[in-house]
């Protein structure tokens, strides 16, 4: 039998004429989508195509062994309306994603009401591409394009491109050459959480695309300039304590941003999380005189070398800085990502992740591992990390208050 296989089906083989598999519905594409699928498949090698199908929990039956056979089958099935739109979107994203490494990214927040259905998003994109794609910044002209990759009720994924004409002078010929510089990123705008994710580790690409996204949102909400700002982990902060105890004074001394950052870390270490065994390996605080001297970028570094390894959050020195209202600017931590290999089994992957909350250009979260053989796993781990951050940022309450009290020695039992 030839085709795709769904591991959850008893028979093992996925037949293209089935009405549903894994919750996906077959989709009848238009001509542009058929051409795009063909183009996408030509940009991917055999391993990359299999990787895309694997992320959707769809595998190829053993009778399809060659890349040419797989490409021919996918193209034919897609044209006949026997594959899902999810497969098309995933293959297109893999083929044309300008930043294939999804284990890094910058985050910006906004304070605007964006409640758009899919037709409204499409309409605003059309308006942008038709009326606002050409713009000028610092006396330099640019062109841009926005494409809708995927729509969710509370989130959109956009492919944003910026083009700029540049020149290079050749001393040999004494002539200048004109060329076009292209920057392109995937961008997620989360309506409900009021946060934007830029998928890249390249700060230059991030900055130029950020301007386009900022202008795009300004057009939608009809404002001259919408403000984008680095997310602060203090949103609607609520920290309860007993007034009669000395703990109250200590709590008032803790920087709210630091409390919320700790809350996020301990969210990752919960039993129902994809992560476990979290340990802080490196941490940077603001300088103790930063407010008096206005030394915004002065830092006091504490690292594993000073304390012989282990979890820095468990050391008295770090606890003391936290209890004296110092702000955590950056930290790196080790933890395990628990990958589900079957309904009963998990495989643990050790990763090193980092958070930079002091970046004036945005809040950055990254995974440091660069093992190509674990690329899909690391990408999945980052998606889980990103979702945990966004959910925690949008939540106004401290969800791990007892754990924070305990680690800082502020237990009410003391």
LINKAWO-V206077 format. One record per backbone hydrogen bond with DSSP energy under -0.5 kcal/mol. CO is the residue of the C=O (numbers start at 1). NH is the residue of the N-H. If there is no record, write none. Layout:
co->[CO:CO]
nh->[NH:NH]
This chain:
co->[3:4:5:5:6:9:13:14:15:19:21:24:25:27:30:31:32:33:34:35:36:37:38:39:40:41:45:46:47:48:49:50:51:52:53:53:54:57:59:61:63:66:67:68:69:70:71:72:73:74:75:76:77:77:78:78:83:84:85:86:87:88:89:90:91:92:93:96:100:103:105:106:107:108:109:112:113:117:118:119:120:121:122:123:124:125:126:127:127:128:128:133:133:135:137:140:142:143:145:147:147:150:152:154:154:155:156:156:157:157:158:158:159:160:161:162:163:164:166:168:169:170:170:175:177:179:179:181:183:185:186:187:187:188:188:189:189:190:190:194:195:196:197:197:198:198:199:201:202:203:204:205:206:207:208:209:210:211:212:213:214:215:216:217:218:218:229:232:232:234:238:241:242:245:246:246:247:248:249:250:251:255:256:257:258:259:260:261:262:263:264:265:267:270:274:276:279:279:280:281:282:283:284:284:285:287:289:290:294:295:298:299:300:302:303:303:304:304:310:311:312:315:316:317:318:319:320:321:321:322:322:327:327:329:329:330:331:332:332:333:334:335:336:336:337:337:339:339:342:345:345:347:349:351:351:352:352:353:354:355:355:356:358:359:363:364:365:366:370:371:372:374:375:376:377:378:379:380:381:382:383:384:385:386:387:388:389:390:391:392:396:397:398:400:401:402:403:404:405:406:411]
nh->[61:14:7:59:9:12:15:4:18:26:24:21:85:29:34:35:36:37:38:39:40:41:42:43:43:44:49:50:51:52:53:54:55:56:56:58:57:7:5:64:65:70:71:72:73:74:75:76:77:78:79:80:82:83:29:81:27:88:89:90:91:92:93:94:95:96:97:98:102:367:365:198:363:196:229:114:115:121:122:123:124:125:126:127:128:129:130:131:132:132:133:135:144:142:140:137:135:163:161:149:159:157:155:191:192:152:158:189:149:150:160:187:147:185:145:183:143:181:179:177:171:174:175:170:168:166:181:164:162:160:199:158:189:190:197:156:191:194:195:110:190:108:188:199:106:200:186:203:206:207:208:209:210:211:212:213:214:215:216:217:218:219:220:221:222:223:109:234:235:237:398:243:245:248:249:250:251:252:253:253:254:259:260:261:262:263:264:265:266:267:268:269:270:273:338:336:281:334:312:304:332:302:329:330:300:290:293:294:296:298:287:301:285:283:306:307:308:309:312:314:315:319:320:321:322:323:324:324:326:255:325:286:329:357:358:284:355:281:282:353:279:351:276:338:339:349:341:347:345:341:342:339:337:335:353:368:369:333:366:331:357:364:360:362:107:356:105:354:372:374:375:378:379:380:381:382:383:384:385:386:387:388:389:390:391:392:393:394:395:395:238:399:401:404:405:406:407:408:410:409:414]
